[in-house]
Amino acid sequence: MIKNAKLLAKFEDGQLRKERLSYAQALKIFEAMWEEAVNLGVLPLKNPLEDIETDIELARVLNSCSKS
């Protein structure tokens, strides 16, 4: 159980700053993730515009929240 979320976030940020990936390494990870999604049947999308109204409404709400 995480008792101090701020301490964990600080640790994770430090780890991310230390770990630098080259473009080739990042591309290799991306390609592996894409292949996994294809194997799971999540990608490619059958109808990319399906439920687009919901996505637009969610984006509108989130964007209005970040301005306050």
C-alpha positions in Angstrom: 0.0 0.0 0.0 1.2 3.5 -0.9 1.3 5.7 2.2 3.0 8.8 0.8 1.9 9.5 -2.8 3.9 12.6 -3.1 7.1 10.8 -2.2 6.3 8.1 -4.8 5.6 10.7 -7.4 9.0 12.4 -6.6 10.8 9.1 -6.9 9.1 8.2 -10.2 9.9 11.7 -11.6 13.6 11.2 -10.6 13.7 7.8 -12.2 12.2 9.2 -15.5 14.8 11.9 -15.5 17.6 9.4 -15.1 16.4 7.0 -17.8 17.0 8.4 -21.3 16.0 6.4 -24.3 17.4 6.8 -27.7 15.0 7.2 -30.6 15.7 3.6 -31.7 14.9 2.3 -28.2 11.7 4.3 -28.0 10.6 3.1 -31.4 11.3 -0.5 -30.5 9.1 -0.1 -27.4 6.4 1.6 -29.4 6.4 -1.1 -32.1 6.2 -3.9 -29.5 3.2 -2.1 -27.8 1.5 -1.7 -31.2 2.0 -5.4 -32.0 0.6 -6.3 -28.6 -2.5 -4.2 -29.2 -3.0 -5.7 -32.6 -2.7 -9.2 -31.2 -5.2 -8.3 -28.5 -7.6 -7.1 -31.2 -7.7 -3.5 -29.9 -5.9 -2.0 -33.0 -6.5 -1.1 -35.7 -9.9 0.4 -34.9 -12.8 -0.9 -36.9 -14.5 2.4 -37.0 -12.3 5.2 -35.8 -15.2 7.7 -35.6 -17.3 5.5 -33.4 -18.3 7.4 -30.2 -16.4 10.5 -31.4 -19.1 12.7 -29.8 -18.3 11.3 -26.4 -14.6 12.0 -26.9 -15.3 15.6 -28.0 -17.5 16.2 -25.0 -14.9 14.7 -22.6 -12.1 16.9 -24.2 -14.3 20.0 -23.9 -15.0 19.3 -20.2 -11.3 18.5 -19.4 -10.1 21.6 -21.3 -12.5 23.8 -19.3 -11.2 22.4 -16.0 -7.6 23.0 -16.8 -8.2 26.8 -17.3 -9.3 27.3 -13.7 
